[in-house]
């Protein structure tokens, strides 16, 4: 029976199982197969997904990040997970400034003195208004697929309703495949928003979603027709607080230079028998 050492980490309550695959050489299909078992909260370790530190697959990066949702599906990018993996790499000999790739995208990251981590996203986002099943939405794909729905504060606490609407939209034929994450946003005064996210692949609400925070901040700026060429939003999620910043090109209605900043913490480590 093969045994692997794992670390449990969380970023604003988004929790992950982290494996240093430089030691084990697990193939991608093996990672996909074991992910639902490892992430099961009753029979496994438990987590919103699995993070794998992979030897660099591109010459210009320090390492490659593999992330799979709890069900083993490909999430694209995971912002909170990326922060945790960068912190893990830093604690295991990598510099405080790092580069890594997820699929073809190359990301830059910094570990700060307060143990927060910033991730720079190499993507351009051009939001668009959509109506699905009668809901007015903004589609803002921040390195992975996201829909944003604005709701009042009191609705943000009705989690049963959010799960129902999130599941309905996540599987809507116009966004499948691959489906979409669904963000419920209450825009407060200034550059402050509250957020709950229904995550594809977890199939429920999570305590935080990093790419959802970026998408929601961008959607808020777009929805309010603000014209600042740079903005930073404070995003309050159930698991804590994230910072989402970006540059805005009003000529093309495009958002770029996306930066996600927030906490990354170790919880425990152990040995898992495959």
N, C-alpha and C positions, 0 to 999 in steps of 0.2 A: 504494500500500500504506500503510495507516494504522499509525502507530507510537504506542505508549503507554509512558510511564514507569511503572515499577513499583518497589516496595520488597519485599524478602524480609524477613520478621520471624519470630520464634519466641518462644513463651511456654512455658517448661519443656519444650522439645523439640517441642511442637505447632507445626508450621511453616505459614506462610501467605504467599500473594502478595497484596500490598496495592496497590490502585489508588485514586487520588483522582479520582472520577468527576465532580467539579465542573468539571474541565478538559475532559472528553471527552463527557459526556452520553450514555454508552452506555445503551441500553434494557435492561430486565431480560431480555428474551429473548436479546439479544446477549451479556449476561453469562453466562447459562446455557449458551449455545452454546460460548463460548470457554473456560469453566472446565475441562472435562476435558483440553483441549489444553494449557492453561497449567500445570495441576497434574501433568501427566505427568512422571515423574522421568527418563525417557529422552529424550523428544522435546520437552519443554517446560521450564519453569522448575523445577517440582517443588514440591509442597506438599500438606498435608492438606486444604486448602480455599482459597478466595479471599475476601478481605475488600474491600468497596467502601465508601468514604466518599462518601455521597450527600448532596446538599443537603437540609436539614431538610424532612421531610414533615408535621411537626406544629409548631404555633406555639410550643409550650413546650419544644422541644428545640434543641440546638446543631447536630445533624446526624442523619442516618438511617444506620444500619448495614445493609448487605446482606451476608449470608454464605451461601455455597454450599459444600457438600461437594465433594470432589475429583471426584466423578462428575457434578456439576452439580445434585444434588438439594438440596432445602431442608432444612437442619439444624435449623430453628427457631432456638434461641439457641446460641452458642458462647462459653463463658466465657473460654477462653484467647485466642480471636480478639478478643473484645471488649477485653481488656486491651491487646492489640497495637494495635488501631485507636485506642483512647484515647491511647496513647503517641504514635502517628503524628500524631493531631490536635494533641496538645500541642506536638510539635516543629514543627508547621506553623501555629502562631499561635493555637490555642485555649487557653483557660485550663486550669489544673491541675485545677479542678473542672468537670465536664462533665455534660450530660444528653444522652441519645440514645435513639432508639427502634429496636426490632427488631420488625417487624410492629406490633401494637397496644400492646405493652408499652414503657413508658418506664423507662429505667435511669439511675441516677446513678453517677458514677465520680470517683475522685480519683487523681492522680499524686502519689506520695510522693517525698520527698527522696532515698531510696535507689533510685529508678527502678523501684520496684514500683508496681503499680496495683491499686486495689480497685474492684470492681463490686458495686453494690447491686441485688439482684434483687427486683422488685415482685410476687413470686408467693407463694402459700401452697401448701405441700406436705403432703398427708395420705397417708403411706405405707400400703401394704396388702401382706399376705402372699399370694403366689401360688405355685402348683405347676404347672410346665410340663415335660412330658416326664420327670416324676419328679424334677426339680430343685426344691428349696425356695428360693424367691426372695423378694425384697422389691421391690415396684414403688414407685419414688420419682421422680416426674417433676419435675425441677428446671428448669423453663422449656423442657425438651424431654424426650423419653421415655427412661427409664432403668430397667433391671432390675439388681439387686444380688445376687450370689451370694457367700457367705462360704466361704473355703477356707483350708487351712493354708499356712504359709509355703512349704513345699517345692513345693506344687502351683502356686504363683504363678510359679515359674520354668519350668514346662512350657508353653512358649508354643505348641507345636503343639496340645496338648490345649485350651488356652484359645481358640485360633482355631476349633477344631472345635466346641466347645460354644457359643462366641459366635455363630458363623454359624448354628448350629442354632436357637438361641433368637431371634436377630435376625429370622429369617424365620418364626417360629412364627405360625400363623394367628390365634391369640388376640391377638397384638399387631400384626398387619398388617391394613390399612395403619395407620400409616406404617412400622411396624417399630420396633425399640427398640435403643438402645445397651445393651451388656451389661458390667457392672462386676464384676471379680473382686477381692474384698477380703480381706485378712488383718488382723484387728483385733488390734493389739498392746496393751500395757498403757496404761491411762489414755486420753487423747484423741489417740492416734497410730494411724494405719492405713497399710497399704501397698496400692497399687491398680494394677491393669492393666485397661485398658478396650478392648473391641472396639467400634469406632465404626461405626455405620451410615453408609453413604455413602463411607467410606474402605474398608470391608470388610476390616478387619484391626486389629491392635493398634496404638495410637499411643503415643508417649512420654508423653503427658499428655492429660487431658480435664478441662476446668474444671467444666462442669456435672456430669460424672461424679464429680468430687471432692466437690461439694456433695451430690449424691444419695447417695454412699457414706457420707459423714459423717452425714447424716440417718438413713440406714438402720442404721448402727451404733448410734446413740443409741436408735433405735426398737427394734432387735433386743435390746439389753441392758436395755431397759425403764428407762432412766435418766430421772430426773425434773427435772434442772436446767432452769431456765427460760432459761438462756443457756449456750451451749457453743461452744468453738473447737477444731477438730480440725486437727492437723498431718497432711497427706496426702502421703505419699512416693510419687512416681511415678518411672518410669525416667528422665524428663527433668529431675527436680529435686524441689522441695518447694512445695506450695501450702498456704494456710490457708483453711479453710472454717468460717464461723461462722454462727450462727442463734439465733433465739429460739424457745422451745417453749411451746405452750399445752397443759397436761396435760388440761384439760377437754374439748378437741376433738381431741386428738392431732394437732395441726396445727403445722407449722413455718413461720416467717415471718421477715422481716428477714434474709434470706440475704445474706451477703457473701463474695465470693471474692477473695482477695488473692494475688498472685504476680508473678513477673518478666515483663518484656516487652522484647525486645531487637531492634534492627536487625541484619541480617546483611549485606545488600548491596543495591544498587539497579542498575537497568539499563533497557534499552529493548527492548520486545517488539513484533514486527511482526505485526499481525493479518492 
